[in-house]
Amino acid sequence: MRKSIGIVDGVVIAASSTAATSSIGIGLGLIAGIVGLHLPAIMLLAFLPVLGIAGGYGRLNRVEPNAGNSYTWVGRTLNPWLGFLTGWVNIVGTVVFMAYTTAVTGSAILQLAGQAGLHSLAGLALDPDSTLQTTLIGLVVLAAATLVAVRGLELAAGLQRYLLVFEYLVLLGFCGYGLFAGTQPFSLEWYNPFAIPSLTALAQGMVLAVFCYWGFEAVFSVGEEVRDPRDASRGGLIALTVMLGIFLLATTAFQRVLPLDELAGNGAHGLTYFGEKLAHQPLAALPLIALTFSAVASLQAAVIPTARGTYAMGRDGTLGRIWTRIHPRHATPVAGTVLISVISSAIAVLSLVIPTVTDLISAAVNAIGIVVALYYALTAIASAVRFRHLLRTAPLEALRAVVGPVLSAIALLALGGYLAWTFYDSTDHFELRADNGWFQLLCPVLMIGSGLLAGAWARWGRKSPYFLTGRGTDAEAVTLITSA
């Protein structure tokens, strides 16, 4: 693959994958229903472990830029089985994210249609909370995003750059105005994490807030295509810092404009409702347009790093060789890009058993949040183990590469474990409902369990040398490790 992108493109890819506008538009209401009027506190608190994780990613990428990133680093530093599991849950989590984001994209488009006066088509009432209608529309958008991703990173990053500029201008404008125009009294208690109502609320809120920052590591997935490996680290850190500022601004503005019942009650339509409270049409449609752009960009930004991850796993022989096929003209992993989109589309169709977009988002985000906490923690531990010598030779550098990642890993594993236990303990029966604890727990269990089965097939079926050396058969990768 070509080394075709620099630091600006890296920031764009990381920021698009994080999808701040989508997180704000559909996530703040979900989190507010859990932590109450403490959204700024939970977003600030969640930033701390993510920052520690980012330090580990950055240091690992400096010595070994690799399309597999966490899969490769964990496998070569800790254990190949843990490495494979890290790569697998990363891929499966992103595929599930893409599946429900198709519904989010379709919902935003139908909301726009409704604001334009189009409420029915060929006698069919258009419903932005219908998973059937929204998924079908979103699948068309996913196909277009896949085509752009196949054409190359430069085109994809260039398109995302314009989408991001529009999104952030709208967010800054509306949230900045909301700080002053809102009628809800401001309180410093909003920023007090000790005022969060319970430990369960803290754990679930933290996992969901960490999920909002999820995606910054996409820039490390294209590490082999970045001209300077340090630019990937800088791009991820810049994107994270920008996310923190935007989340703090948005959470404060939302709580200034919306009382808790309205904030928690609007679910996937939170940003639309926020815009309508602050402006009349057509200006009130701008936040919804920004949400649509964010959903489209996040679909494209999700398929790009996932295809690179499967490319690295195919290169190591842990997945089939089809994942390593490179487009002869655009030098992108074309087979992986298309296959990831096809699999996401299939899961999106299967998820139609969940009737509303809001319930679909709730079920998917909780499941992904737990597996994200797991593979972030494993990557952080790999960084600490690999660079533990810095504790003696470079104590300041060890803070970023060892101490910060270890503390973050402990925090995320504790939160994920506690949340899994609360799901298990919350009911005594299974129902196919987004609010059923056993159903919520089943999703991450299936993600992890399927990874163990796939790993067993790769180890004894494919007989991948990765499970013996952690390196696969790729000579270039071995050379990178040796030189590092």
C-alpha positions in Angstrom: 0.0 0.0 0.0 1.2 3.5 -0.8 2.5 6.0 1.8 0.0 8.7 0.7 -1.2 10.6 3.8 0.2 13.1 6.2 -0.8 14.5 9.6 -3.9 16.5 8.4 -5.3 13.5 6.7 -4.6 11.5 9.8 -6.5 13.9 12.0 -9.4 13.8 9.6 -9.5 10.0 9.6 -9.3 9.8 13.4 -11.9 12.5 13.9 -14.3 11.1 11.2 -14.0 7.6 12.8 -14.7 9.1 16.3 -17.8 10.8 14.8 -18.4 13.5 17.4 -21.5 14.8 15.8 -23.1 11.3 15.8 -22.1 10.7 19.4 -23.6 14.0 20.4 -26.7 13.6 18.3 -27.7 10.1 19.4 -25.5 9.4 22.4 -26.0 12.3 24.9 -29.7 11.4 25.5 -28.8 7.8 26.2 -26.0 8.8 28.7 -28.2 11.4 30.3 -30.8 8.8 31.0 -28.1 7.0 33.1 -26.1 9.7 34.8 -28.6 12.6 34.8 -27.3 16.1 34.5 -23.7 15.1 34.8 -22.8 14.7 31.1 -19.8 17.1 31.2 -18.4 15.2 34.2 -18.7 11.7 32.6 -17.2 12.9 29.3 -14.2 14.5 31.1 -13.8 11.4 33.3 -13.9 9.0 30.3 -11.3 11.1 28.6 -8.6 10.2 31.2 -8.3 6.5 30.5 -8.7 7.0 26.7 -5.8 9.5 26.9 -3.7 6.8 28.7 -4.6 4.3 26.0 -3.7 6.8 23.3 -0.2 7.2 24.8 0.3 3.4 24.5 -0.9 3.4 20.9 1.4 6.3 20.0 4.5 4.7 21.5 3.8 1.3 19.9 3.2 2.9 16.5 6.4 4.8 16.7 8.5 1.6 16.7 6.2 -0.6 14.7 3.6 1.0 12.3 1.4 -1.8 11.2 -2.1 -2.1 9.6 -3.0 -4.6 12.3 -2.0 -2.2 15.1 -3.4 -3.6 18.4 -3.8 -7.2 16.9 -0.1 -7.2 15.9 1.2 -5.5 19.1 -0.7 -7.6 21.6 0.1 -10.8 19.7 3.8 -10.1 19.6 4.2 -8.7 23.1 1.7 -10.6 25.3 0.3 -13.7 23.6 -0.8 -14.7 20.0 -4.2 -15.8 21.3 -4.8 -12.5 23.0 -3.6 -10.7 19.9 -6.0 -12.6 17.7 -8.9 -11.9 20.1 -8.0 -8.2 20.1 -8.1 -8.0 16.4 -11.2 -10.1 16.1 -13.3 -8.1 18.7 -12.1 -4.9 17.1 -13.3 -6.1 13.7 -16.6 -7.5 14.9 -17.3 -4.4 17.1 -16.7 -2.2 14.1 -18.9 -4.3 11.8 -21.8 -4.1 14.4 -21.2 -0.3 14.6 -21.4 0.0 10.9 -24.6 -2.1 10.9 -26.4 0.2 13.3 -24.9 3.3 11.8 -26.7 2.4 8.5 -29.9 2.8 10.5 -28.7 6.1 12.0 -27.9 7.4 8.6 -31.2 6.4 7.2 -33.0 7.9 10.2 -31.3 11.2 9.7 -32.2 11.2 5.9 -35.8 10.5 6.7 -35.9 13.2 9.3 -34.5 15.6 6.7 -37.2 14.5 4.3 -39.9 15.1 6.9 -38.6 18.6 7.6 -38.7 19.2 3.8 -42.4 18.2 3.8 -42.0 14.6 2.5 -43.9 12.4 5.0 -44.9 9.6 2.7 -43.8 7.9 -0.5 -46.0 5.8 -2.8 -48.5 5.6 0.0 -46.0 4.5 2.6 -45.6 6.7 5.7 -42.0 7.5 6.2 -40.9 6.8 9.8 -37.4 7.9 11.0 -37.6 5.4 13.9 -38.4 2.4 11.8 -35.4 0.1 11.5 -36.7 -1.4 8.3 -37.0 1.9 6.4 -33.9 3.5 7.9 -31.7 0.4 7.3 -32.7 0.1 3.6 -31.8 3.8 3.0 -28.6 3.4 5.0 -27.4 0.4 3.0 -27.5 2.5 -0.1 -25.2 5.1 1.6 -22.9 2.3 2.8 -22.5 1.1 -0.7 -21.5 4.6 -1.9 -19.1 5.0 1.1 -17.5 1.6 0.2 -16.9 2.7 -3.3 -15.1 5.9 -2.2 -13.0 3.8 0.3 -11.9 1.5 -2.5 -10.8 4.5 -4.5 -8.1 5.4 -2.0 -7.3 7.2 1.3 -6.6 10.5 -0.4 -10.1 10.7 -1.9 -11.7 9.5 1.3 -9.8 11.9 3.6 -10.4 14.7 1.2 -14.2 14.1 1.2 -14.3 13.7 5.0 -12.3 16.9 5.5 -15.2 19.0 3.9 -17.8 17.1 5.8 -15.9 17.6 9.1 -15.6 21.4 8.5 -19.3 21.7 8.0 -20.2 19.5 11.0 -17.9 21.4 13.4 -19.1 24.8 12.2 -22.7 23.8 12.9 -21.8 22.3 16.2 -19.8 25.3 17.4 -22.4 27.7 16.2 -25.5 26.0 17.8 -23.8 24.9 21.0 -22.1 28.3 21.4 -25.4 30.0 21.0 -27.1 27.4 23.3 -24.7 28.3 26.2 -26.2 31.8 26.3 -29.7 31.3 24.9 -30.5 28.3 27.2 -32.9 28.8 30.1 -31.8 26.0 32.3 -29.7 27.3 35.3 -26.0 26.5 35.0 -24.5 24.5 37.8 -20.9 23.5 38.6 -22.4 20.2 39.9 -22.7 19.2 36.2 -18.9 18.7 36.3 -18.8 16.8 39.6 -18.3 13.0 39.0 -18.9 12.3 42.7 -22.5 13.5 42.2 -23.4 10.7 39.7 -26.3 8.8 41.3 -24.7 5.3 41.7 -21.7 3.1 41.0 -23.8 1.3 38.4 -24.7 4.6 36.7 -21.0 5.6 36.8 -19.9 2.3 35.2 -22.4 2.3 32.4 -22.0 6.0 31.8 -18.2 5.6 31.6 -18.4 2.7 29.1 -20.8 4.7 26.9 -18.7 7.8 27.2 -15.5 5.8 26.3 -17.5 4.6 23.3 -18.0 8.2 22.2 -14.2 8.6 22.0 -13.8 5.2 20.3 -12.3 5.5 16.8 -9.3 7.7 17.4 -7.1 4.6 16.8 -8.3 4.5 13.2 -5.3 6.6 12.2 -3.0 3.8 13.5 -4.7 1.3 11.2 -3.4 3.3 8.3 0.1 3.5 9.9 1.7 1.7 6.9 0.2 4.4 4.6 1.3 7.4 6.6 4.5 9.1 5.4 5.9 9.6 8.9 4.8 7.2 11.8 5.0 10.1 14.2 2.2 11.9 12.2 -0.2 9.0 13.1 0.5 9.6 16.8 0.1 13.3 16.5 -3.1 12.9 14.4 -4.7 10.7 17.0 -3.8 13.0 19.9 -5.0 16.1 18.1 -8.3 14.4 17.2 -8.8 13.3 20.8 -8.1 16.8 22.2 -10.6 18.3 19.8 -13.2 15.7 20.7 -12.8 16.6 24.4 -13.4 20.3 23.7 -16.4 19.6 21.5 -18.0 17.1 24.0 -17.6 19.5 26.9 -19.1 22.4 24.9 -22.0 20.2 23.6 -22.9 18.6 26.9 -22.9 21.9 28.7 -25.0 23.5 25.9 -27.5 20.6 25.8 -28.0 20.9 29.6 -28.5 24.7 29.3 -31.2 24.3 26.7 -33.0 21.0 27.5 -34.4 19.8 30.9 -33.4 16.3 31.8 -36.7 14.7 30.7 -36.4 16.2 27.3 -32.7 15.4 27.0 -33.1 11.7 27.9 -36.5 11.3 26.2 -35.4 12.2 22.6 -33.0 9.3 22.1 -31.7 9.1 18.6 -33.3 12.5 17.7 -31.5 14.5 20.4 -29.6 16.8 18.1 -32.6 17.4 15.9 -34.7 18.4 18.9 -31.9 20.6 20.2 -31.7 22.5 16.9 -35.5 23.0 16.8 -35.4 24.5 20.3 -32.8 27.1 19.3 -33.9 28.1 15.7 -36.7 28.1 13.2 -36.6 26.4 9.8 -34.5 26.3 7.7 -31.7 27.0 10.2 -33.1 24.4 12.5 -32.3 21.7 9.9 -28.5 22.5 10.0 -27.8 20.2 13.0 -29.7 17.4 11.3 -27.7 17.9 8.1 -24.5 17.8 10.2 -25.6 14.5 11.8 -26.3 13.0 8.4 -22.8 14.1 7.2 -21.3 12.6 10.4 -23.0 9.3 9.9 -21.9 9.1 6.3 -18.3 10.0 7.2 -18.2 7.5 10.1 -19.4 4.7 7.9 -16.6 5.4 5.5 -14.1 6.0 8.3 -15.1 2.6 9.9 -14.6 0.5 6.8 -11.2 1.9 6.1 -9.3 0.7 9.3 -11.3 -2.5 9.5 -10.2 -3.5 6.0 -6.6 -2.8 7.0 -7.0 -4.9 10.1 -8.3 -7.9 8.1 -5.5 -7.3 5.6 -2.9 -7.6 8.3 -4.6 -10.8 9.7 -4.8 -12.3 6.2 -1.2 -11.5 5.7 -0.3 -13.4 8.9 -2.4 -16.3 7.7 -5.0 -16.0 10.6 -7.6 -15.1 8.1 -8.0 -16.2 4.4 -5.7 -14.8 1.7 -8.7 -13.1 0.1 -8.4 -10.4 2.7 -4.9 -9.5 1.3 -6.0 -8.7 -2.2 -4.9 -5.2 -3.2 -6.6 -3.1 -5.9 -4.1 -3.0 -8.8 -4.8 0.7 -9.5 -5.8 2.3 -6.2 -3.5 0.1 -4.0 -6.2 -0.4 -1.4 -7.3 -3.7 0.2 -10.3 -3.9 -2.1 -11.6 -7.4 -1.2 -11.5 -6.6 2.6 -13.3 -3.3 2.0 -16.1 -4.8 0.1 -16.4 -7.9 2.3 -16.6 -5.8 5.5 -19.4 -3.8 4.0 -21.3 -6.9 2.8 -21.0 -8.5 6.3 -22.2 -5.2 7.9 -25.1 -5.1 5.6 -26.1 -8.7 6.5 -26.0 -7.9 10.2 -28.0 -4.7 9.6 -30.7 -6.8 8.0 -30.6 -9.3 10.9 -31.0 -6.5 13.4 -34.4 -5.7 12.0 -35.8 -7.9 14.7 -35.2 -4.8 17.0 -38.2 -2.6 16.0 -36.9 0.9 16.7 -33.7 2.8 16.0 -33.4 4.0 19.6 -33.5 0.4 21.0 -31.1 -0.8 18.3 -28.6 1.9 19.2 -28.9 1.1 23.0 -28.3 -2.6 22.5 -25.4 -2.2 20.1 -23.6 0.6 22.0 -23.5 -1.3 25.3 -22.2 -4.4 23.6 -19.5 -2.6 21.6 -18.6 -0.5 24.7 -17.6 -3.7 26.7 -15.5 -5.1 23.9 -13.8 -1.8 23.2 -12.9 -1.6 26.9 -11.3 -5.1 26.6 -9.2 -4.5 23.5 -8.1 -1.0 24.6 -7.0 -2.5 27.9 -5.0 -5.4 26.2 -3.3 -2.9 23.9 -2.4 -0.7 26.9 -1.0 -3.7 28.8 1.1 -4.6 25.7 2.6 -1.1 25.6 3.4 -1.3 29.3 5.1 -4.7 29.0 7.0 -3.8 25.8 8.4 -0.5 27.2 8.8 -1.4 30.9 12.5 -0.7 30.5 11.7 3.0 30.3 10.9 3.0 34.0 14.6 2.8 34.6 16.0 4.6 31.5 13.5 7.4 30.8 11.0 7.9 33.7 9.2 10.8 31.9 8.6 8.8 28.8 7.5 5.9 30.9 4.6 7.9 32.2 3.1 8.0 28.7 4.1 4.5 27.5 3.9 2.5 30.8 2.2 4.1 33.8 -0.7 5.9 32.0 -1.6 2.8 29.9 -1.5 0.5 32.9 -3.8 2.7 35.0 -6.1 3.1 32.1 -6.2 -0.6 31.4 -7.1 -1.3 35.1 -9.9 1.3 35.0 -11.4 0.0 31.8 -11.3 -3.7 32.8 -12.9 -2.9 36.1 -15.6 -0.8 34.4 -16.3 -3.4 31.7 -16.4 -6.3 34.2 -18.7 -4.4 36.6 -21.1 -3.5 33.8 -21.2 -7.1 32.5 -22.0 -8.2 36.1 -24.8 -5.7 36.4 -26.3 -6.9 33.1 -26.2 -10.5 34.4 -27.7 -9.5 37.7 -30.4 -7.3 36.4 -32.8 -10.0 35.4 -33.6 -13.7 35.7 -34.7 -14.5 32.2 -33.8 -13.8 28.6 -35.8 -11.7 26.2 -35.0 -10.3 22.8 -35.2 -6.8 24.1 -32.6 -4.0 24.1 -33.3 -3.4 27.8 -33.0 -7.0 28.9 -29.7 -7.5 30.8 -29.1 -11.1 29.5 -29.6 -10.0 25.9 -27.2 -7.0 26.5 -24.6 -9.4 27.9 -25.1 -12.0 25.2 -23.9 -9.6 22.5 -20.3 -9.1 23.8 -20.2 -12.8 24.9 -20.9 -13.8 21.3 -18.3 -11.4 20.0 -15.6 -12.8 22.3 -16.8 -16.4 22.0 -16.8 -16.3 18.2 -13.2 -14.9 18.4 -12.0 -18.0 20.3 -13.6 -20.3 17.8 -12.1 -18.3 14.8 -8.7 -18.4 16.6 -9.0 -22.2 17.0 -9.7 -22.6 13.3 -6.8 -20.2 12.4 -4.4 -22.2 14.8 -5.3 -25.8 13.9 -7.2 -25.4 10.6 -5.2 -22.8 8.8 -2.1 -23.7 10.8 -1.0 -20.1 10.9 2.5 -19.6 12.2 1.3 -16.5 13.9 0.2 -18.6 16.9 3.8 -19.9 17.2 5.8 -16.7 16.7 3.2 -13.9 16.8 4.5 -12.8 13.5 2.8 -14.7 10.7 4.7 -15.2 7.5 5.2 -11.6 6.3 8.9 -10.9 5.8 8.4 -7.1 6.0 6.7 -7.4 9.3 9.6 -9.5 10.7 12.0 -6.9 9.4 10.2 -4.1 11.1 10.3 -6.0 14.4 14.0 -6.7 14.1 14.9 -3.2 13.2 12.7 -1.8 16.0 
